[in-house]
Amino acid sequence: VKEALATAGVQGFTVSQIGGFGEQQGHAEVYRGARYNVDFLEHLRVEVVTSNEDSSVIAQSIVSAACTGTVGDGIVWILPLDSVIHIRDGKEDESAL
């Protein structure tokens, strides 16, 4: 995904380690003879802020790079962003990206 984003022209993005579940609904494990349920599975969340015009190309780049065809491949969410302010120099909106 990192290489696909670079190829699509993305200069920066954020990756967070998160926990949750979707269709997998967790699983059971045995540790030192004790059985326990893992309700939340570890996932990575990738966040990219871009212009409206580039969002479809970037989303398709992520889908193409991350697709394995199995449960757990993930979901791409495209959300509107009202405003962006670059703290260091005060640039706003498109110029801040």
SULNOR-V292396 format. One record per run of one state. SS is the DSSP state (H for helix, E for strand, - for the rest). FROM is the first residue (numbers start at 1). LEN is the number of residues. Records with the same first field share a line. If there is no record, write none. Layout:
SS: FROM-LEN, FROM-LEN
This chain:
-: 1-1, 8-6, 21-6, 32-2, 39-2, 48-4, 67-18, 86-6, 97-1
H: 2-6, 52-15, 93-4
E: 14-7, 27-5, 34-5, 41-7, 85-1, 92-1
